[in-house]
Amino acid sequence: MADIQLIALEIITPEGVAVRESVQELTLPGVAGEFGVLPGHRPLMAAVRTGIVTYVKGNQPCRCATGAGFAEVANDRVVLLVERYIVKDRIDPVRVRLEFKESTDALDAFSGETASAEHGELVSRQLWAAAQLELYGDPPPPTFRVFAEMEAEPRESFSVSDDDPRSP
């Protein structure tokens, strides 16, 4: 029987190493969408968003929620540097549902700049709570927000003048 190739997976948070496993495959929540990693994957650096990381260890699927961060894939090794990490059995669904509701209500009432640190923190809190609820098996319904920039009147279209060097 052929040897199974494995990937060395490390998930590192500000508190230290959360996971150090040899896995057969994994899926990460990249900012441009989920992506999978198999043995022999080409080198890659990617930004990851808050979401669910899945991996297969000993033919058993494993899942965890992670915060935003970065992933480095090289030489059958994946290092995931993230803000947060949790597994299903450490989730208190009542507390997390309350956190999700509070952060959603705060976002609904928010009247400041959407590019502010305060708004970013509220969004981060809501996304972390949503990821935990998804991992627990009780995901919240999708949310849709219309930002002030989208509500603004349409801007006049850009036109190039005849004396502009960019004109054809």
C-alpha positions in Angstrom: 0.0 0.0 0.0 1.3 3.4 -1.0 2.3 5.9 1.7 -0.2 8.7 2.2 1.3 12.1 1.7 0.5 14.5 4.5 0.5 18.3 5.0 1.9 19.8 8.2 -0.8 22.2 9.5 -0.1 24.8 12.1 -2.8 27.3 13.3 -1.2 30.0 15.3 -3.1 32.7 17.3 -1.7 35.5 19.5 -2.1 33.1 22.4 0.2 30.5 20.7 -0.1 27.3 18.6 -3.7 26.2 18.6 -3.3 23.3 16.1 -0.2 21.3 15.1 -1.4 18.3 13.0 -0.4 16.2 10.0 -3.4 16.3 7.7 -4.4 14.8 4.3 -6.1 17.9 3.0 -7.6 21.2 4.1 -9.9 24.0 3.0 -9.4 27.6 4.1 -11.7 30.6 3.9 -9.8 32.9 1.7 -10.8 36.5 1.2 -11.5 35.8 -2.5 -13.4 32.5 -1.6 -12.6 29.2 -0.1 -9.6 27.3 -1.4 -8.3 23.8 -0.9 -4.8 22.5 -0.2 -3.6 19.0 -1.1 -0.1 17.6 -0.8 2.2 19.0 -3.5 0.3 22.4 -3.6 2.3 25.2 -5.1 3.7 27.8 -2.8 1.1 30.5 -1.9 0.5 33.4 0.5 -3.2 34.3 1.0 -5.3 36.5 3.2 -8.0 34.6 5.0 -11.3 35.8 6.3 -13.1 34.9 9.4 -14.8 31.5 8.7 -14.6 27.7 8.9 -11.4 25.8 8.4 -11.9 22.1 7.5 -9.2 19.4 7.3 -8.9 15.7 7.2 -6.8 13.9 9.8 -6.6 10.1 9.7 -9.5 10.0 7.3 -11.7 11.9 9.8 -13.0 15.3 8.9 -12.3 18.1 11.4 -13.6 21.7 11.6 -12.8 24.8 13.5 -13.6 28.5 13.3 -10.8 31.0 12.8 -10.6 34.8 12.7 -9.0 36.8 9.9 -5.3 36.4 9.1 -2.9 35.0 6.6 -2.0 31.5 5.3 1.4 30.4 3.9 1.5 27.2 1.9 4.9 25.8 0.9 6.6 22.4 0.8 3.6 20.4 2.2 3.3 22.8 5.1 0.5 25.3 5.9 1.0 27.9 8.5 -2.2 29.8 9.3 -1.7 33.0 11.4 -5.1 34.1 12.7 -6.6 36.4 15.3 -8.9 33.8 16.8 -9.5 30.0 17.0 -12.2 27.8 18.5 -13.6 24.3 18.1 -17.3 23.3 18.4 -17.2 21.9 21.9 -15.9 25.1 23.3 -18.7 27.2 21.9 -21.5 28.5 24.3 -24.3 28.9 21.8 -26.4 31.1 24.1 -23.5 33.6 24.7 -22.6 33.6 21.0 -26.2 34.2 19.8 -26.4 37.1 22.3 -23.1 38.5 20.9 -24.4 38.1 17.4 -27.6 40.0 18.2 -25.8 42.7 20.1 -23.3 43.3 17.3 -26.1 43.2 14.7 -28.1 45.8 16.6 -25.0 48.0 17.1 -24.3 47.8 13.3 -28.0 48.7 12.5 -27.8 51.7 14.8 -24.3 52.8 13.7 -24.3 56.3 12.2 -20.5 56.9 11.9 -18.2 56.4 9.0 -18.2 52.9 7.5 -14.4 53.1 7.1 -13.8 53.8 10.8 -12.1 51.5 13.2 -15.3 51.4 15.3 -17.4 50.1 12.4 -14.6 47.6 11.5 -14.7 46.3 15.1 -18.5 45.8 15.0 -18.3 44.0 11.7 -15.5 41.8 13.1 -17.6 40.9 16.2 -20.5 40.0 14.1 -18.5 37.9 11.7 -16.8 36.0 14.6 -20.1 35.3 16.2 -21.6 34.1 12.8 -18.6 31.8 12.2 -19.0 30.3 15.7 -22.7 29.7 15.1 -22.0 28.1 11.7 -19.5 25.8 13.3 -21.9 24.9 16.1 -24.5 24.0 13.4 -26.9 26.9 13.8 -25.8 29.6 11.3 -27.5 32.9 11.4 -29.4 34.1 8.3 -27.3 36.0 5.7 -27.3 39.8 6.3 -27.2 42.5 3.7 -26.3 46.0 4.4 -26.6 49.0 2.2 -23.6 51.4 2.9 -23.9 55.1 2.5 -21.7 55.0 -0.6 -24.2 52.8 -2.3 -27.1 55.1 -1.4 -25.4 58.2 -2.9 -26.6 59.8 -6.1 -24.9 58.4 -9.2 -21.9 60.4 -10.1 -21.5 62.0 -13.5 -19.7 59.7 -15.9 -16.0 60.3 -16.5 -15.1 61.5 -20.0 -11.8 62.1 -21.6 -11.3 65.5 -23.3 -9.8 65.7 -26.8 -6.6 67.3 -25.5 -6.1 64.6 -22.9 -3.1 62.3 -23.8 -5.2 59.3 -22.8 -7.8 59.9 -25.5 -7.7 57.7 -28.6 
